[in-house]
Amino acid sequence: MSRAAWVAFALLASSSSAAPTARQQARMSPVVVVVEMCRPAVVNIAATHVVTESSSPFDFYDAPRERKQSSVGSGSVIHERGYVLTNAHVIAQASELLVTTSSGKTLPAHVVAALPEDDIALVKIDLADKETVPALRLGRSDDVMVGESVVAIGNPVGLGHTVTTGIISAIDRELNPRQDLKMTGILQTDAAINPGNSGGPLLNALGEQIGINTAIRGDAQNVGFAIGVDRVRALLPRLLAVENRTTPSGARLALGLGLEIRTFGDDEALVVSDVVTGSPAAKAGIEVGSKLVDVNGAAGVVAALVGLYEMSPDRSFTVKLRLPEGSVDAIELKIALRPPPDGPALALRHLGLALADLDTAAALRLGVRSGVVVKSVDAAGPAASSGIVAGDLVVRLGSFGVRSAKDLGILEDLKAGDDVAVRIVRIDRRRVYAAEVVLRAR
């Protein structure tokens, strides 16, 4: 690309209201172009706990005071409605999430889904109706070259929207962040990555996200690691599955449409991988192997997945499908409602946990706004020897956040013998403890 083309591209992509001077244009490098194009879509994430403590551990009469504990991380917006890609460990202990954009605006957010075994999570910024934010384009990691230039943007040690550059040092590395967790297909880079960069994007020279910055070697310098974006692409249909949602009344949604993102040369498509018998998708005659072209006019794999995920169950919508034989068909669908299950009863039956919504007094005492509290633990149940005790908060079951007892309906499809990861937070007057235990359903 010529110098003039680079400058024109940067001017078009820049979110800055001030045009660069002639001197700046003469110095505008490919890195500057990538930064101008991508930085508006990078956010800083603060995962916050509010705890109470006394000013002195020896003064039993001293009134407790509130204190916020925050961990910082980064994320990238992958859809304009505020869907943010980040690491699962960035949001793992959060009772409250706040994101800060490159313009300095801070907004609340919530977890859509998290996959700790892949260290990938999706967060949704709580935007007003029709409000949008800039989004990144997902690239590919299967064609990444050792030695190619990359840019990292993130929130290292709280220094928001910091830019570092480097190269791809190696591909297909293996990481073992925990004894029970092995991650493969990892990209290695020498772009400076520090605590707080986790969850931020690793970008190629085209401004495409090719990875999620996730870890560093603490005993070395300039050895950082990123999860390849192809792994993200494989997991997005799972993170944005319609069946993950509930209505305000607690009813579950059902569409019965299994999807996969597949690449075809330089193109990609949402391919129907499964159709559940008796589901709305099956009744509409959708065939396995069809390609989902758009949802109510929303084209592109991320846009179509978000379109399905956000679709209201009280309205019909149209999907365009390219059938296996090549023709395009428009099909009308409507998401079905499943009656709300008794989530607390499911938790007690399968896990041996008596769970309930936080009452106002408990929420104020613990300094949190949402979650479910453990009322008791069945001495003969799966949780009996897990270390979970009455008063603990359950904030995630499996891949999905739990904000109220209505969310416990995700246990509806659990079967005896299935393993489910339970994320708990324990708060005392001075400290926050978080742990994850795996329980086998009975």
Beta strands, then each sheet from edge to edge (+ up, - down):
strand 1: 42-53
strand 2: 65-79
strand 3: 83-86
strand 4: 96-100
strand 5: 106-115
strand 6: 120-125
strand 7: 137-138
strand 8: 149-154
strand 9: 162-178
strand 10: 181-189
strand 11: 201-203
strand 12: 208-216
strand 13: 224-228
strand 14: 252-254
strand 15: 257-264
strand 16: 267-275
strand 17: 291-295
strand 18: 298-299
strand 19: 317-322
strand 20: 328-333
strand 21: 336-338
strand 22: 353-357
strand 23: 372-377
strand 24: 393-397
strand 25: 400-401
strand 26: 419-427
strand 27: 432-440
sheet 1: 1+ 2- 3+ 6- 5+ 4- 1+
sheet 2: 7+ 12+ 11- 8+ 9- 10+ 13-
sheet 3: 14+ 21-
sheet 4: 15+ 16- 17+ 18-
sheet 5: 15+ 16- 17+ 19- 20+
sheet 6: 22+ 23- 24+ 25-
sheet 7: 22+ 23- 24+ 26- 27+
end
